[in-house]
Amino acid sequence: MILHGLSDILDYAADAILVRDMDHHILYWNRAATERYGWSAPQVLGQSVLDHIYMGTSEHEFATAMRTLMRLGDFSGRMTHRRRDGGTVTVHSHWILVRDAGGLPRFILSISTDLRERVDFEERLVQAQKLESLGGLAGGIAHDFNNLLTVIIGNADELTEELRGREDLTELAVMIRSAGRRGAQLTQRLLSFARNEALQPEVLEVGVVLAAIEPLLRRSLPENIALAIQCRQVDGCVFVDRAQFETALLNLCINARDAMSRGGKLTICASMSRLSDARARRIALDSGEYLVLTVSDDGSGIAAEVLPQVFDPFFTTKARGSGLGLSMVDGFVRQSGGHVTIESQPGSGTVVALYLPRARGTPLFPGLPLPDPSPVAHTVLLVEDDPALRHHVRKQLEALGNAVVTAASGEEALVLLQGELDCDVLLSDIVMSGMSGTELVREARRRRPGLHVLLSSGYSLDNLEGVAPPADIVVLHKPYGKLELRNALEQVAFSRHA
């Protein structure tokens, strides 16, 4: 009898252990094989293994494995086995050829280890590598894009000031400035997602946020889609990053819009709900009070086989989609201590629910607008390798009452500092071709110990590997306007560096 006396012991093994004869009829099948594949031993003994776990394996793959086994006496490799329910499982399978006393092949022992956890890990690793690549790409794009946005926002500020009294034209300038700042927010959110940066949460009253973003949501929808926003018993706050919250909501609305090509109704509903222990466990949360924000549409819906993948980065059902929208929503909600669920059926629409923990505290409301920038007088050495941005920032500095000398590189700036240039503030971009702004500061401080320093960058600080500035240096993040520039100059001019 095959494995006589060992069968009870092998039933304790975690690996699926099979024995088959040279015609591939199953002679032994342990308990782990039953649990993994769904067939009991009486159902498979004496039957061909090719009609069961190798039912979906190609003849070429199986024949190649057999040739290796017969030549070397064993075979090891990753294989996909079929289960009784039609599903598949990835295993590492080790076949051993057992011979009789005369050296003739008698039967084949196979030991198969479940690789689902390893496969899941490998898939997560691939996704992480994709996100790492995205982070590097996004950082470079953000730098150049933020340079452009600094010029756009700065000139829009100038137009707004010059066009006072011309309401029709002032409105256009304000729209340009608003669009530029929103572009800056989108760039920052992409970097936050790609680099998994920490959020900047605050206590928010959801009803107020929904009212503020409603005009943007309506502008994002075509006329054949009706938008309804309902706030039911929302008498509490949440502690979340406002920009990420708004972006998540916008992403969900855009997805709903794309699913309703022929029009329909989009409903956003916010309410506070107390989750019981049982209900909270079902969605992997602790019991307690949560804001439940649902975004519902009556669009085309999502197929059942696709639904489990919709939150995976880079997975999309759209012809031109990036596959980042829902994964950004999921990442934001999880970082905020919440959970996302999605329910959908083809032809019956989709409901996405965001569960965010209720926060204790009072929301912070924006302060009153600051007064117009007042002139400040410094002599500034401006170092910027982007000609358009260099010209624009020079004009801003001069409008603030500063004398300005410009340099297109760190090397050129050092030449000026070695001469008789009389300046009290160095304003430099961090990432430049050749010498970086951080290296320039180090050399400039050695030559001019009393020089005040202000650096600027279109990169997130987390992206500045190797050129990150010391902690005592003020960094002005692009894009910025005249007011931010003035405030940063005052901050460095009236402070002492180490």
C-alpha positions in Angstrom: 0.0 0.0 0.0 1.3 3.4 -0.9 2.8 5.4 2.1 1.6 2.6 4.4 1.7 3.7 8.0 2.4 7.4 7.0 -1.0 8.5 5.8 -2.2 9.6 9.2 1.0 11.6 9.8 0.9 13.3 6.3 -2.7 14.4 7.0 -1.2 16.9 9.5 1.0 18.5 6.7 0.1 22.0 5.5 1.2 21.2 2.0 -1.0 19.2 -0.5 0.6 15.8 -0.9 -0.4 13.5 -3.8 0.9 10.2 -5.1 0.1 9.1 -8.7 1.2 6.1 -10.8 3.0 6.5 -14.1 -0.3 6.7 -15.9 -1.2 9.7 -13.6 -3.9 7.9 -11.6 -4.2 9.2 -8.1 -3.0 6.7 -5.4 -2.9 9.0 -2.4 -4.5 12.3 -1.5 -3.9 13.9 1.9 -6.2 16.1 4.0 -4.5 19.4 2.9 -5.2 18.5 -0.8 -8.9 18.1 0.1 -9.0 21.5 1.8 -7.1 23.2 -1.0 -8.8 21.7 -4.0 -12.3 20.8 -2.8 -12.3 17.1 -3.7 -12.3 14.4 -1.0 -9.9 11.5 -1.3 -12.7 9.0 -2.2 -13.8 11.2 -5.0 -10.4 11.3 -6.7 -8.6 8.0 -5.9 -8.1 5.9 -9.0 -8.9 8.8 -11.3 -6.5 10.8 -13.5 -4.9 13.8 -12.0 -5.2 15.4 -15.5 -9.0 15.5 -15.0 -8.7 17.4 -11.7 -6.0 19.8 -10.6 -4.3 19.8 -14.0 -7.5 20.2 -15.9 -6.5 23.7 -17.0 -2.8 23.0 -17.6 -1.6 23.0 -21.2 -0.3 19.8 -22.6 3.0 21.4 -23.4 3.5 22.7 -19.8 2.7 19.3 -18.3 4.9 17.4 -20.9 7.8 19.7 -20.2 7.6 19.0 -16.5 7.4 15.3 -17.1 10.5 15.3 -19.3 12.4 17.2 -16.6 11.2 14.6 -14.0 12.2 11.6 -16.0 15.6 13.0 -16.9 16.6 14.4 -13.4 14.4 12.4 -11.0 12.6 15.5 -9.7 10.9 18.7 -10.9 10.2 22.0 -9.1 8.3 24.9 -10.4 5.4 27.3 -10.0 2.2 25.9 -11.4 -1.5 26.9 -11.5 -3.8 24.2 -10.1 -7.5 24.0 -10.7 -10.0 23.7 -7.8 -13.3 21.8 -7.8 -15.3 25.1 -7.9 -13.5 26.1 -11.1 -11.1 28.6 -9.4 -7.4 28.4 -9.5 -4.6 28.5 -6.9 -0.9 29.2 -7.6 1.5 26.7 -6.0 5.1 25.7 -5.9 5.0 22.1 -6.9 7.8 19.6 -6.3 7.6 16.2 -8.1 9.8 13.3 -7.0 10.1 10.2 -9.1 10.1 7.0 -6.9 11.7 3.9 -8.4 11.4 0.2 -7.4 14.2 -2.0 -6.4 15.0 -2.7 -10.0 15.4 1.0 -10.8 12.1 1.2 -12.8 9.8 4.2 -12.3 7.0 3.2 -10.0 5.1 6.3 -8.9 5.3 10.1 -8.6 5.2 11.9 -5.2 4.2 15.6 -5.5 4.2 18.2 -2.7 2.5 21.5 -3.5 2.9 24.6 -1.4 0.3 27.4 -1.6 1.8 30.6 -2.9 -1.2 32.9 -2.6 0.4 35.0 0.1 3.7 35.2 -1.9 1.9 36.0 -5.1 -0.1 38.8 -3.2 3.2 40.1 -1.9 4.8 40.1 -5.3 1.8 41.9 -6.7 2.0 44.5 -4.0 5.7 44.9 -4.6 5.1 45.5 -8.3 2.5 48.1 -7.5 4.9 49.7 -5.0 7.6 49.9 -7.7 5.1 51.5 -10.1 4.2 54.0 -7.5 7.9 54.7 -6.9 8.4 55.3 -10.6 5.3 57.5 -10.6 6.7 59.5 -7.7 9.9 60.2 -9.5 8.1 61.2 -12.7 5.6 63.3 -10.8 8.3 65.1 -9.0 10.0 66.2 -12.2 6.8 67.2 -13.8 5.7 69.1 -10.6 8.9 71.1 -10.6 8.4 72.4 -14.1 4.7 72.7 -13.8 5.0 74.7 -10.6 7.5 77.1 -12.3 4.8 77.8 -14.9 2.1 78.1 -12.3 4.2 80.7 -10.3 4.3 82.9 -13.4 0.5 82.4 -14.1 -0.6 83.1 -10.5 1.8 86.0 -10.1 0.7 87.7 -13.3 -3.0 87.0 -12.4 -2.3 88.8 -9.1 -0.8 91.8 -10.9 -3.8 91.9 -13.3 -6.2 91.8 -10.4 -4.6 94.8 -8.9 -4.3 96.7 -12.1 -7.9 96.0 -13.1 -9.6 97.3 -10.0 -12.8 99.0 -11.0 -13.2 96.9 -14.1 -15.5 94.2 -12.8 -15.8 92.3 -16.1 -12.0 92.0 -16.5 -11.2 91.6 -12.8 -13.5 88.5 -12.8 -11.4 87.0 -15.6 -8.1 87.7 -13.7 -9.6 86.2 -10.5 -10.6 83.1 -12.5 -7.1 82.7 -13.9 -5.6 83.0 -10.4 -8.1 80.5 -9.0 -7.4 78.0 -11.7 -3.7 78.3 -11.2 -4.0 77.7 -7.4 -6.2 74.7 -8.1 -3.7 73.4 -10.5 -1.0 73.7 -7.7 -3.3 71.8 -5.3 -3.7 69.0 -7.8 0.0 68.8 -8.4 0.6 68.6 -4.6 -2.1 65.9 -4.2 -0.5 63.8 -6.9 2.9 64.0 -5.2 1.2 63.2 -1.8 -0.3 60.1 -3.4 2.8 59.0 -5.2 5.1 59.4 -2.2 2.4 58.4 0.4 3.1 61.7 2.2 1.6 62.5 5.5 -1.8 64.3 5.3 -2.5 67.7 6.9 -5.7 67.0 8.7 -8.0 69.6 10.3 -11.4 69.5 12.0 -14.0 70.0 9.3 -17.8 70.5 9.3 -18.8 68.4 6.4 -21.9 70.4 5.5 -19.8 73.5 5.1 -17.3 71.7 2.9 -20.0 70.2 0.7 -21.6 73.7 0.2 -18.2 75.2 -0.7 -17.4 72.5 -3.3 -20.9 72.2 -4.8 -20.3 74.8 -7.5 -17.2 73.0 -8.7 -19.0 69.7 -8.7 -21.9 71.1 -10.8 -19.4 72.6 -13.3 -17.8 69.1 -13.7 -21.1 67.5 -14.7 -22.9 67.8 -18.1 -26.4 69.2 -18.2 -28.0 65.8 -18.5 -26.8 64.7 -15.0 -28.8 66.0 -12.1 -26.8 66.5 -8.8 -28.5 66.2 -5.4 -26.6 66.9 -2.2 -28.3 65.7 1.0 -27.0 66.3 4.5 -29.0 64.2 7.0 -28.3 64.8 10.7 -24.7 65.9 10.1 -24.2 67.4 13.5 -20.6 66.5 13.9 -17.1 67.0 12.3 -14.4 64.9 10.9 -10.6 65.2 11.2 -9.3 64.9 7.6 -7.1 66.7 5.1 -9.5 69.1 3.4 -7.8 69.1 0.0 -7.7 65.3 0.0 -11.3 65.1 1.0 -12.4 67.4 -1.8 -10.2 65.6 -4.3 -11.7 62.2 -3.2 -15.2 63.6 -3.7 -14.4 65.1 -7.1 -12.9 61.8 -8.2 -16.0 59.9 -7.2 -18.2 62.3 -9.0 -16.1 62.2 -12.2 -16.3 58.4 -12.1 -20.1 58.6 -11.7 -20.3 61.1 -14.6 -18.3 58.7 -16.9 -20.7 55.9 -16.0 -23.7 58.0 -17.0 -22.9 58.8 -20.6 -26.7 59.2 -21.4 -27.4 61.2 -18.3 -28.9 60.3 -15.0 -28.9 61.3 -11.3 -25.9 61.7 -9.0 -26.6 61.8 -5.3 -24.2 62.8 -2.5 -25.6 62.0 0.9 -23.8 62.7 4.3 -25.0 61.5 7.6 -23.6 60.6 11.0 -24.1 57.0 12.0 -23.1 54.8 15.0 -21.6 51.5 13.9 -22.3 48.5 16.2 -19.6 46.0 16.9 -20.9 43.5 14.4 -21.4 46.1 11.6 -18.0 47.6 12.2 -16.3 44.3 12.1 -17.8 43.6 8.7 -16.0 46.6 7.2 -12.8 46.2 9.4 -13.5 49.3 11.6 -13.8 49.9 15.3 -17.3 50.5 16.6 -18.2 54.2 17.2 -19.6 57.2 15.4 -18.7 57.8 11.7 -19.6 60.2 9.0 -21.0 58.1 6.2 -20.6 59.9 2.9 -22.2 58.0 -0.1 -21.9 58.9 -3.7 -24.6 57.1 -5.8 -25.3 57.1 -9.5 -27.7 55.2 -11.8 -25.1 54.6 -14.5 -23.8 51.5 -16.2 -22.5 49.8 -13.1 -19.5 47.5 -12.6 -19.3 43.8 -13.4 -19.0 41.5 -10.4 -15.6 40.0 -11.6 -14.1 43.5 -11.8 -15.4 44.9 -8.6 -12.7 43.5 -6.3 -10.0 45.3 -8.4 -11.4 48.8 -8.7 -9.2 50.2 -5.8 -6.0 48.7 -7.2 -3.6 51.4 -8.5 -3.5 51.6 -12.3 -6.5 49.4 -12.8 -9.2 51.0 -14.9 -12.1 50.1 -17.1 -11.9 53.4 -18.9 -10.4 53.6 -22.4 -8.3 56.6 -21.3 -8.3 56.2 -17.5 -5.2 56.4 -15.3 -6.4 53.9 -12.8 -5.5 56.3 -9.9 -8.8 57.9 -9.0 -10.3 55.2 -6.7 -6.9 54.1 -5.4 -6.3 57.7 -4.3 -9.7 57.7 -2.6 -9.0 54.5 -0.8 -5.5 55.6 0.3 -6.9 58.9 1.7 -9.7 57.3 3.6 -7.5 54.6 5.1 -4.9 57.2 6.2 -7.8 59.1 7.8 -8.7 56.0 9.9 -11.8 55.1 7.8 -12.9 52.6 5.2 -14.4 52.6 1.7 -17.1 50.2 0.4 -18.5 49.9 -3.1 -21.7 48.2 -4.3 -22.6 47.9 -7.9 -24.4 45.8 -10.5 -24.3 46.2 -14.3 -27.2 48.4 -15.4 -28.2 49.3 -11.9 -25.6 52.0 -10.9 -23.0 52.2 -8.2 -22.9 53.3 -4.6 -19.5 54.2 -3.0 -19.6 54.8 0.8 -16.8 56.5 2.7 -16.7 55.9 6.5 -14.7 58.6 8.4 -14.4 58.7 12.2 -16.3 61.5 13.9 -14.0 64.1 15.4 -14.3 66.0 18.6 -13.6 69.7 18.4 -14.4 72.9 16.6 -13.8 73.5 12.9 -11.3 76.2 11.9 -12.6 78.8 9.6 -10.5 80.8 7.2 -9.3 84.2 8.5 -10.0 87.5 7.0 -8.1 88.4 3.8 -4.7 89.9 4.5 -4.0 93.5 3.4 -2.2 94.1 0.2 1.6 93.6 0.3 3.4 96.6 1.6 6.9 97.5 0.1 9.9 96.0 1.8 13.4 97.1 0.9 16.3 94.6 0.4 19.0 94.0 -2.1 18.2 90.5 -3.4 20.5 88.2 -5.4 17.9 86.1 -7.3 19.2 82.7 -8.7 16.8 80.9 -11.0 17.6 78.8 -14.1 14.2 79.2 -15.7 14.3 82.4 -17.7 10.6 83.2 -17.7 10.3 82.5 -14.0 13.5 84.6 -13.3 12.0 87.5 -15.2 8.7 87.2 -13.4 10.1 86.9 -9.8 12.4 89.9 -10.5 9.4 92.0 -11.4 7.6 90.9 -8.2 10.7 91.7 -6.0 11.0 95.1 -7.6 7.3 95.8 -7.1 7.9 95.1 -3.4 10.6 97.7 -3.3 13.7 95.6 -3.6 16.8 96.0 -5.6 17.5 92.9 -7.6 20.5 91.3 -9.2 19.9 88.0 -11.1 22.0 85.0 -11.9 21.0 82.0 -14.1 23.1 79.4 -12.1 24.7 78.8 -8.8 28.1 79.1 -10.4 27.2 82.6 -11.7 25.9 83.6 -8.3 29.1 82.6 -6.6 31.1 84.8 -9.0 28.9 87.7 -8.1 29.3 87.0 -4.4 33.1 86.8 -4.7 33.0 90.3 -6.2 31.8 93.5 -4.7 28.1 92.8 -4.9 26.3 94.3 -2.0 23.2 92.2 -1.1 21.6 91.1 2.1 19.2 88.3 0.8 20.0 85.3 -1.4 16.8 83.9 -3.1 17.6 80.7 -5.0 15.8 77.8 -6.6 16.9 74.5 -5.0 17.0 72.2 -8.1 19.0 73.6 -10.9 21.3 72.3 -13.6 24.8 72.3 -12.2 25.2 73.5 -8.6 22.0 73.0 -6.5 20.6 75.8 -4.4 21.6 73.9 -1.2 25.2 73.7 -2.4 25.1 77.4 -3.3 23.9 78.3 0.2 26.7 76.4 1.8 29.3 78.2 -0.3 27.6 81.6 0.0 27.4 81.4 3.8 31.1 80.6 3.8 31.8 83.7 1.8 29.2 86.0 3.4 28.4 84.8 6.9 25.7 87.4 7.5 23.8 86.7 4.3 20.1 85.9 4.7 18.9 82.9 2.7 15.5 82.0 1.1 15.2 78.9 -1.0 12.3 78.0 -3.3 11.3 74.8 -5.0 8.5 73.2 -7.1 9.4 69.8 -5.6 8.0 68.4 -2.4 10.8 68.3 0.2 10.5 64.5 0.3 11.6 64.5 -3.4 14.8 66.4 -2.7 17.0 63.5 -2.0 20.6 64.6 -1.8 19.8 68.3 -2.1 17.4 68.8 0.8 18.2 72.1 2.6 19.1 72.3 6.3 16.2 72.6 8.7 17.1 76.3 9.6 16.5 77.5 6.0 13.1 78.9 5.0 11.7 77.2 1.9 9.1 79.0 -0.3 7.1 76.4 -2.1 6.1 77.1 -5.7 3.8 78.3 -7.0 3.6 81.5 -4.9 2.2 85.0 -5.3 3.5 88.4 -4.2 2.0 88.1 -0.7 3.8 84.8 0.0 7.0 86.2 -1.4 6.8 89.3 0.8 6.0 87.3 3.9 8.9 84.9 3.2 11.4 87.7 2.7 10.3 89.3 6.0 10.7 86.0 7.7 14.3 85.5 6.7 15.3 89.1 6.9 14.3 89.4 10.6 15.6 86.0 11.7 19.0 84.7 12.5 20.4 81.6 10.9 22.5 79.1 12.7 
